[in-house]
Amino acid sequence: MSATNQVVPPRLGYAFSVWQWLPDLRLGFENLLVHKLRSLLTMLGMIFGVAAVVSMLSIGAGAQQKVMAFIEQLGVHNLIIEAKEATSYMALAKVRRISPGLTFADYRVIRQGVSGIAQASVRKRFSPTKLIPTPQQDTPEVYGVEPSYEQIAGLRMISGKFFNSDENASGDPVCVLGEAAKATLFGSGDALGKYVKLDDQWFRVIGVAGPQLTSQDDVAGVPNEDLNDMVYAPVNSVIYRLADDFTGMKDEIDGIYLRLAPSADSAGVASIVRGILNNSHHNAGDFSVIVPATLLAEQQRTERLFNTVMVAIASISLLVGGIGIMNIMLASILERTREIGVRRAVGARQFDIVRQFVIEAVLISFAGGIIGIAFGFGMSRLIAWLAGWSTMVTAGSIVLAFVVSISVGMIFGIYPAVRAARLDPVEAIHYE
């Protein structure tokens, strides 16, 4: 049989014809407008449920975005070795009896004995007690690092340059300022070529680094420091010009940064590094090996779990809204029993009655979903403004909340619709 002569089964064609749905949509809108207040009160459950889903997910997404962006900045191909600071002098003295702390010898052994390392840098942290120009806010921290740190940390120079190998080897008194350090020392003026006095040593500014993300809390052993409020200097300059530990109690270096080749296994290399350091430190536990790639995967799993829990909690409001829709639809059937009987008497099928009431239920949830999304977006902005939290409304949260609200309306509207369709036409017409 040709396509033009093919006959569509009457029931199937009638049920799925778009034109047959339009009168029911119009009738549904009219019925909702007749009882405006009742319709609005019925929508409240959907409005608050959708708003709760959108706002809760926005809080979670905002918090997770900052942490995950910070971890990504650490470098998914990097390893970071951090010396653990002792809580007291007695604890430090106990550790020093068995471990010399993190040293250049550890650094050399790791560089020579571990394959897959593309770049590496040590770090020596120093906190100046005097600084000229006088900082307008907190005193910047000094990081003594090697030139390779620029690539490992992904620093972007906005003016000047980073120091080179010759300047590091000779311990030249040069430095690079972080964005916040430049602002607090020199304000809006140009810092290149000017001098900064760290304790009793003058350092010439040769560059300014661009902004970096900073975590507000410790992330798995990464120090909670403002990476923008930093003074970067050659590690040899910091050790020979600034460091003043003559007791041997402090670590020779307090950090090692390793950038791995793309083909290297981060977890495997981290395990080897831990083994080397545990051997030289006699299992003192005075260091930590941070694997940003593993942290990123853990944060992603945490985000998925958090979103699932938040959606489950917020869906309780949607469930309550669905019960409200079912309740009002059952009441509507009682009010319109005669109407249903008349429609059945003039030829309306049971499917037509089901369709009519399901459409009305979906319209309620649809309108409630739209208003709830707008309300949730406003709540997200209000929370960000009042609490100072970072919130982010994602397209996924909007789609999820909207689809769930429509589904709830459809599911809770089916039972009243089927009940209406099964009414006996004769009894329905005579119903008072």
C-alpha positions in Angstrom: 0.0 0.0 0.0 1.4 3.4 -0.9 2.3 6.0 1.7 -0.5 8.3 0.5 -3.1 5.7 0.7 -2.0 4.3 4.1 -4.8 4.4 6.6 -3.9 5.4 10.2 -5.9 3.6 12.8 -8.6 5.9 14.0 -7.9 5.6 17.7 -4.2 6.1 17.4 -4.4 9.0 14.9 -7.1 10.7 17.0 -5.1 10.3 20.2 -1.8 11.7 19.0 -3.1 14.4 16.7 -1.8 17.8 17.8 -5.0 19.4 16.8 -7.0 17.3 19.2 -4.9 18.6 22.1 -5.4 22.3 21.5 -9.0 22.5 22.7 -8.0 20.6 25.9 -5.1 23.1 26.5 -7.5 26.0 26.0 -10.1 24.4 28.3 -7.4 23.6 30.9 -6.2 27.3 30.9 -9.8 28.5 31.3 -10.5 26.1 34.2 -7.4 27.3 36.0 -8.3 30.9 35.5 -11.8 30.4 36.8 -10.3 29.4 40.2 -7.2 31.7 40.3 -6.6 31.6 44.0 -7.1 27.8 44.3 -4.8 27.3 41.3 -2.1 29.5 42.8 -2.3 27.7 46.2 -2.0 24.4 44.4 1.1 25.6 42.6 2.8 26.7 45.8 4.1 23.2 46.5 5.7 23.0 43.1 7.0 26.5 43.3 8.8 26.0 46.6 10.0 22.5 45.6 11.5 23.7 42.3 13.0 26.8 44.0 14.5 24.6 46.7 16.1 22.3 44.1 17.5 25.2 42.1 18.8 27.2 45.1 20.4 24.2 46.9 22.1 23.0 43.8 23.4 26.5 43.1 25.0 26.6 46.6 26.6 23.3 46.1 27.8 24.1 42.5 29.2 27.4 43.7 31.2 25.9 46.6 32.4 23.0 44.5 33.4 25.2 41.6 35.9 27.2 43.6 37.5 24.1 45.2 37.7 22.3 41.9 39.1 25.3 40.1 41.7 25.7 42.8 42.7 22.0 42.5 42.9 22.3 38.7 45.2 25.3 39.2 47.5 23.1 41.3 47.9 21.0 38.1 46.5 17.6 37.3 50.0 16.5 36.2 51.7 17.9 39.4 52.7 16.4 42.7 53.2 18.6 45.7 55.3 17.5 48.7 54.6 19.6 51.8 56.7 19.5 55.1 54.3 19.2 58.0 54.8 21.9 60.7 55.0 20.6 64.2 52.4 21.9 66.7 55.0 22.6 69.4 58.7 22.8 70.0 58.7 19.6 72.0 56.9 17.7 69.1 59.4 19.2 66.6 62.4 18.2 68.7 61.0 14.6 69.0 60.7 14.4 65.2 64.2 15.8 64.6 65.7 12.9 66.6 64.7 10.5 63.8 64.2 12.8 60.8 66.2 15.7 59.3 63.0 17.0 57.7 62.6 17.9 54.0 66.1 18.5 52.5 67.8 19.2 49.3 69.2 15.6 49.5 65.5 14.4 49.3 65.0 16.6 46.3 68.1 15.3 44.5 67.2 11.6 45.2 63.6 12.1 43.9 64.9 13.9 40.7 67.4 11.1 40.0 65.5 8.1 41.2 61.9 8.7 40.0 61.1 8.5 36.3 58.4 10.6 34.6 59.3 13.9 36.2 59.4 16.7 33.6 60.1 19.7 35.8 60.7 20.2 39.5 61.3 23.0 42.0 62.0 23.3 45.7 60.3 25.9 47.9 61.6 27.8 51.0 59.0 29.9 52.7 60.0 33.0 54.6 57.9 35.5 56.7 59.6 38.9 56.8 59.2 40.9 60.1 60.1 44.2 58.4 59.1 45.3 54.9 59.6 48.5 53.0 57.5 50.0 51.5 55.2 49.4 54.5 52.3 47.2 53.4 48.8 48.8 53.4 47.4 45.4 54.6 48.9 42.1 55.7 52.6 41.5 55.1 53.2 39.3 52.0 54.8 35.9 52.4 58.0 35.2 50.6 58.4 32.1 48.4 61.9 31.0 47.5 61.5 28.9 44.4 63.4 27.8 41.3 62.7 29.3 37.8 60.8 26.2 36.8 58.1 27.1 39.3 56.6 29.6 36.8 55.6 26.7 34.5 54.7 24.3 37.3 52.4 26.7 39.0 51.0 28.1 35.8 52.0 31.7 36.7 51.0 34.3 34.1 53.3 37.4 34.1 51.3 40.6 33.5 54.5 42.7 33.5 58.2 42.1 33.5 59.6 38.6 33.7 60.3 35.7 36.1 63.8 35.2 37.3 66.1 32.8 35.4 68.6 30.1 36.3 71.6 32.4 36.4 69.9 34.7 38.8 68.9 31.8 41.0 72.4 30.2 40.8 74.1 33.4 41.9 71.5 34.3 44.5 70.7 37.7 42.9 68.4 39.9 45.1 65.5 40.0 42.6 61.9 39.2 43.1 58.5 38.9 41.4 55.3 40.2 43.1 51.9 38.6 43.2 49.0 40.8 42.2 47.9 41.5 45.7 51.4 42.1 47.0 52.1 44.6 44.3 48.9 46.4 45.2 49.6 46.5 48.9 53.2 47.7 48.4 53.0 50.1 45.5 49.3 50.7 45.0 48.3 51.5 41.4 51.8 52.7 40.5 54.3 50.8 38.4 56.5 48.3 40.5 59.0 47.3 37.9 62.6 48.4 38.7 61.6 49.5 42.2 63.0 47.9 45.4 61.5 46.0 48.3 63.3 45.7 51.6 62.7 42.3 53.2 64.1 42.5 56.7 67.6 43.9 56.0 67.9 42.9 52.4 66.9 45.0 49.3 65.3 43.1 46.4 64.7 44.6 43.0 61.2 43.9 41.4 61.6 42.4 38.0 58.0 41.2 37.4 54.4 41.1 38.5 52.4 37.8 38.3 48.7 37.7 37.3 45.8 36.7 39.6 45.6 33.2 41.0 42.7 31.3 42.6 43.0 30.9 46.4 41.2 28.4 48.6 39.6 29.8 51.7 40.3 26.5 53.6 43.0 23.9 53.7 42.6 21.5 50.8 44.1 18.1 51.7 47.3 19.5 53.1 47.7 22.4 50.8 48.5 25.5 53.0 45.7 28.1 53.2 47.6 31.0 51.8 46.7 33.9 49.5 48.7 33.0 46.4 48.2 36.6 45.1 49.8 38.1 48.2 53.3 36.6 47.5 56.8 37.7 46.9 58.6 35.2 44.7 62.4 35.2 44.9 65.2 32.8 43.8 65.5 30.0 46.4 69.2 30.6 46.8 68.6 34.3 47.5 66.1 33.4 50.2 68.3 30.8 51.8 71.5 32.8 51.8 70.1 36.3 52.3 67.0 35.9 54.4 66.8 32.5 56.2 68.1 32.8 59.8 67.6 29.3 61.2 70.9 28.4 62.9 69.4 25.7 65.2 68.7 23.1 62.5 65.2 22.6 63.8 63.5 24.0 60.7 63.2 22.0 57.4 66.0 22.9 55.0 63.2 23.3 52.4 59.5 23.1 53.2 58.1 22.1 49.8 58.8 20.3 46.5 56.8 20.8 43.4 57.0 18.1 40.7 55.5 18.3 37.2 55.0 14.9 35.6 55.1 13.9 32.0 51.5 13.5 30.6 52.1 9.7 30.2 53.2 9.3 33.9 50.8 7.7 36.4 50.3 10.3 39.2 49.3 7.7 41.8 52.2 5.4 41.0 54.8 8.2 41.1 53.3 9.5 44.4 53.6 6.0 45.9 57.3 5.8 44.9 58.0 9.3 46.3 56.3 8.4 49.6 58.5 5.3 49.8 61.7 7.3 49.2 60.8 9.9 51.8 59.6 7.3 54.4 62.9 5.6 54.1 65.0 8.7 54.5 62.7 10.2 57.2 62.4 6.9 59.1 58.6 6.9 58.9 58.5 10.1 61.0 55.3 11.2 59.1 56.6 14.8 58.8 55.6 15.3 55.2 52.6 14.9 52.9 52.4 14.1 49.2 49.5 15.8 47.5 48.1 14.5 44.2 45.9 17.1 42.6 44.5 14.6 40.0 43.3 12.3 42.9 41.9 15.3 44.8 40.0 16.4 41.6 38.5 13.0 41.2 37.4 12.9 44.8 35.9 16.3 44.6 33.9 15.3 41.6 32.6 12.3 43.4 31.7 14.4 46.4 29.9 16.9 44.2 27.8 14.2 42.6 26.9 12.8 46.0 26.1 16.2 47.4 23.9 17.0 44.4 22.1 13.7 44.8 21.4 14.3 48.5 20.3 17.9 47.9 17.9 16.9 45.1 16.5 14.1 47.3 15.8 16.5 50.2 14.3 19.2 47.9 12.2 16.6 46.1 10.2 16.1 49.3 8.7 19.6 48.6 7.9 18.4 45.0 6.2 15.3 46.4 4.1 17.4 48.7 3.2 19.6 45.7 2.3 16.5 43.7 -0.1 15.4 46.5 -1.6 18.8 46.5 -2.2 18.6 42.7 -3.9 15.1 43.2 -6.1 16.5 45.9 -7.3 19.5 44.0 -7.9 17.4 40.8 -10.0 14.9 42.8 -12.0 17.9 44.2 -12.3 19.3 40.7 -13.7 16.0 39.4 -16.5 16.1 42.0 -17.3 19.7 41.0 -17.4 18.8 37.3 -19.1 15.4 37.4 -22.0 16.6 35.3 -19.6 18.1 32.7 -17.8 14.8 32.5 -21.2 13.0 32.0 -22.3 15.4 29.3 -19.0 15.0 27.4 -19.2 11.2 27.6 -22.8 11.3 26.4 -22.0 13.4 23.3 -19.3 10.9 22.2 -16.1 11.7 24.2 -14.0 8.7 24.9 -12.4 7.7 28.2 -9.0 8.7 26.7 -10.4 12.2 26.0 -11.4 12.6 29.7 -8.0 11.3 30.9 -6.2 13.7 28.5 -8.2 16.7 29.7 -7.4 16.2 33.4 -3.8 15.2 32.9 -3.3 18.3 30.8 -4.8 20.5 33.6 -2.5 18.8 36.2 0.6 19.3 33.9 -0.4 22.9 33.3 -0.4 23.5 37.1 3.1 21.9 37.5 4.4 23.7 34.4 3.3 27.1 35.7 4.6 26.2 39.1 7.9 25.0 37.6 8.4 28.3 35.7 7.7 30.4 38.7 9.8 28.2 40.9 12.8 28.5 38.6 12.6 32.3 38.8 12.1 32.1 42.5 15.0 29.7 43.0 17.3 32.0 40.9 16.3 34.9 43.1 16.9 32.9 46.2 20.4 31.9 44.9 21.3 35.6 44.4 19.9 36.6 47.8 21.9 33.9 49.6 25.0 35.0 47.8 24.4 38.6 48.8 23.4 38.0 52.4 25.8 35.2 53.3 28.7 36.1 51.0 28.7 32.6 49.5 29.6 31.8 46.0 26.5 30.4 44.2 26.0 29.3 40.6 22.7 28.4 38.9 23.5 25.8 36.3 21.5 24.8 33.2 21.5 21.2 34.5 19.8 22.2 37.8 17.1 24.2 35.9 16.4 21.3 33.5 16.4 18.8 36.4 14.0 20.8 38.5 11.7 21.6 35.6 11.6 18.0 34.3 10.9 16.6 37.8 8.1 19.1 38.3 6.4 18.2 35.0 6.8 14.5 35.8 5.3 14.9 39.3 2.3 16.8 37.8 1.8 14.1 35.2 2.2 11.2 37.7 -0.1 12.7 40.3 -2.6 13.8 37.7 -3.1 10.3 36.1 -5.1 8.7 39.0 -7.7 11.5 39.2 -7.9 11.6 35.4 -8.5 7.8 35.2 -11.1 8.0 38.0 -12.9 10.7 36.1 -12.8 8.7 32.9 -14.4 5.7 34.6 -17.5 7.6 35.8 -20.7 6.1 34.4 -22.1 8.8 31.9 -25.7 8.3 33.1 -24.9 8.6 36.8 -22.6 11.5 36.1 -25.3 13.5 34.2 -27.7 13.1 37.1 -25.1 13.9 39.8 -26.0 16.7 42.1 
